[in-house]
């Protein structure tokens, strides 16, 4: 039997996680969609403000209740905001894990979204044996985040004072992204919802293939354009068959974000030494290397393979 889906989507307020969670749940036909804000309200009814003052504040101003502010006197306000946010989330996480336990026990698919899903606090490893669990953190550039934050605040009638806390929410955004990268949780730049869903599906669905390419470093941009930009795919790893070695030189890369891929290419072209090192590796393997690539659906995977072939990038043994 298929393991139940447990999809976790975290982000700061105003990034668009509720919209993404709703669309992803619809795509995967998941009927249970839960916001951690609702779970927080239940926990608040059990634990009073005298025992957990941070819990009874919002995630962005929980730091005002910390008893040990002196500890942060020599640090900056960002450290204080993050400490308050983490304490606030720590009261919600145990209840989130109970929801996951119940869903797994009942073999029910569930999507959970909310700011409280902090990588490092949430123990997803204990569910991996019995569930197909996928954790994502959404991000956005600051100007995009601010525009969405203001729009959301006005739509849900949280203007005025709520809008004054964009800075704190941006600190939480950066903290979530940093913790996600520390714990190998995919960070998805939510620039366009259609692209966001495709990138997430490339992790969730097992539409993967091994492909062997042959091309010089100069054509690496074409490969990235076809797999990542055009079809929302993901390059999981790269293997170089080096003469004289019984096993290929293999490295996990997990490239899926077009912006990060562009930054990599830019750094490569701006650093002669880095480019020479990669060219030397390509030369040792006669420009031949293999990738495991994953796509959001079988059709996208086939389109990737077709385009790589049409561009003459796939290795042919007779060459």
N, C-alpha and C positions, 0 to 999 in steps of 0.2 A: 504493500500500500504506500501511496505517496505520503511523505511527511507533511504535516500542516505548515503552511507559510506563517512566519512571524516576521513582519516587516516593521522596522523601527526607523522613524524619521525625526531627527532632531535639528533644531536651528534656533537662532535668536528670533525675537518677535519681528514680524514684518518682512521676512525673507520669502514667504509663500509656501510654507510647509503644509498648511491645511489644504490648499488647492492641489498641491502635488500629491499629498496623501490620498485625497479623494479620487483623483484621476488614476493613480496607480492601483488603488483598491478596485476601481471599476475595471481596469485593464486585466487584472488578475482574478476578477470575480470573487473578491473578498467582501463578505457582507458585514463583518465586524470592524468598525473604524472607531477608535477611542482616542480622545484627547487627554493628555496628562493633566490638563487644567481641571478636568472633572475628577480625576483620581486625587488630585491635590485637595479639592474641596471635601472629599470624603475623609481624607486623613486629617484635615483641619477640624472636622467634627469629632474626631477621636482624641486628638492631641491639642490641648488648649494653648493660648498665646503665652501663658506664664512658663510653660515647659519648652515651647518651641517658638519663640518670637519671630525668628527668621521665616518660618513656615507661613506665618500670618501676614507677611509682607509679600510684595511682588518680587519676581526674580531679580529685577533691576535695582531695587532699593532695599533688599534684604540686608545689605552690608550695614545699614544704619542701626541694626539691632545687635551687632556683634559686641560681645563683652570684652574682647581682647584687642581693641583698636590700637592700643599702645604698641602692639607687636608689629604693626604696619607703619609706625610713625616714620621710620627711616626708609620706607619703600614709597611707592607712588599710589595714587588713588585707584589705579587700575587693579593693583594687587588686592586692595580692600574690597573692591566690587566683585572680583572673582571669588574671593573667600566667602563673601556673603551669598553669592549665587550658589556655590558648591554646597554650603550648609543648607540652603533652602531646598536644593534638589535632593540632598541626601535623605530627607524625610519622605520624599515621594517615591524614590527608587524601589524600596522594599515592596510597596504596594503594586508598582508596575510589574515587578517580578512575580508577584502572586497572580496577577492577571494573565501573564504569560504561562505560568504553571497550569492554570485552569484551562486555558485554550489548548495547550499541548495535551493535557489529560483527556480532553473531550475531542481531540483531533480536529479542532476548529481553526480555520485560518483567521488571522487577526492583523490589522494594521494599527500601530500606536504612533501617534505623533505628538511632539511637544518640546518645549525648551528644556524640560527636566531630564531629557535623555542625554546624559553626560557620559561620554566614553571614559572608561576607567572606574566609574561608579557602578555601572550596570554590568552584571556578570552574565554575559551571553554564552560563555563556554559550557555552562551546565545544561543548556538547552539544545546544544548542537547535535547530540546523538538522536534526539527524538523530534526535532523540528528543523525545517529549512528556514533558518533564521538569517536575516539580512539587516544590517545596521548601516544607516547613511546619515551624514550631516550635510545640510544644505548651506551654501554660502552665496554671497553676492558682493559686487563691488560697492564701495561706500556710497557713491552717488545714487546708484540703483536702490540700495537698501533704504536710504533716507527717503527717496520718493515713495517707495512702497510702504514704508513705516508711517508716513504722514497720511497716505491714502487709507491705509487700514484703520488708523486711529480715528479718522473722520467717519469711516463707514460704520464702525461699531460704536460710534459716539464716545470715543475715549480721547477727545481733544483736550486742549488746555494743558493741565498738569502732566498728563501722560506724554504729550509731545515733548516736554522738557527733558525726558529721559532717553532721548535718542543716543546720546553719548554713552550712557551706561549700557544700553542695549548693544551698541557697537562693540564695546569692550567684551560683552558676553559672546557676541558673534566670533570675535578673534580668539577668545578662550576656547570655545567649542571646536573651532577649526584646528587650533593647536593640539588640543587633547585628542581629537580624531586622528590626526597624523601620528601622534605618539603611539596610538593603539591600533594602527592599521585599519581604521574605519574610513571607507571611501568618502571623500569630500566632493560633493557635486555642485558645481557652479550653476545656480538656477537662473541663467540668463534668458532661457526660453523654455517654457514648460514642455513642449514637444520633445526638444532635445534632452531635457532633464529626465523625462520618463524613459527615453531610449537608453540613455547611459545607465540608469538604474536597472533596466531590464537585462542589460548585457551582463550584469552580476547575478541576477535572480534566475534567469533561464539558462539552461545548459545548451546553448546553441554555439558550440565551439568546434574548431577544426585546427589541425596542424598543417601549416603551409611552409614550404621551403622556397625562399626567394634568392635571387642573384642580381645584385645591382651595386653600384658604387655609392659612397656616402652622399654624393651630390643628389641622388634620387630618393634619399630618405624622406624628404618633404612630401614627395608624391605618395609614398606608402602611408604616411600619417594622414594625408588629405583623404585618401580613399577609405581607410579603415575607420578613422576616428571622426573626422569632420563630416564626411558625406553620408556615412551610414550609422553613426552612433556606436561603433564597435569599440573593442578594447584589445590592446596588445598585452597579453599576460606575461610572456617571457621571450627571451631571445637565446638561441643556441648557435655556437660557432663550431663547426667541425675543423679542428686544427690537426694537420698532418703530424703523425708521431704520437698522438694521444688516443688512447682507447675510447675515451668518453669525450663528447663535445663540451666545450666551455659554455656553461648555461648560467643565465642570470634572470632573476625575477625582476620585471620592470613595471608591470601593471599600469600602463599608460592609457588613460581614457578621457582626460580633460583636454579639449582643444586649446585652451588658453595656456595650460602648462606645457603642452606639446610645442606650441609656438615659442614659448620662453626657452625651452630646451634647444630648439633649432637656432634661436637667436644667440644663446650663449655659445653654442657650438661654432657658429660662424664668426663670432667675435673673439674666440680664443684659438689662435693658431695651434697651440700645443695640444689642446683637447681634441681638435679636429685631426691633427697628425696621428695622435694615439689611436683614435677610432679608425682612421684610414689604414693604419698598420695592422690592426686586428682584422679588418675587412680583407686586406691583402693576404694575410696568413691563411685565410679560409677561402681564397679565390672569390671573394665577394659573395660567398654562399652562407646563408644563415637561415635558421628556422624560427618560426613564431607559433605559439598557441594563440589564436585569436578567438574572441567571443563576440557575438552580435545579439541584438535585442530579439530577433526572431529568425527562423530559417530562411526567409526570403532575403533579409538583409545580409545574412551570411553568404548566401549564394551570389548576391550582387557584388559583394566584396571580392569573392574569389574570381568572378567573371571579369571585373575591372582590373584586378591585378594581372590576370592572364592577358587581357587585351593590351595592357601597357607594357607587356613583355617583362614583367617583374618576377614571374614565377620561374623557378629553376627547372630546366629541362636537362635530363641526364645526358642526352646526346651532345649537349653543349660542352 
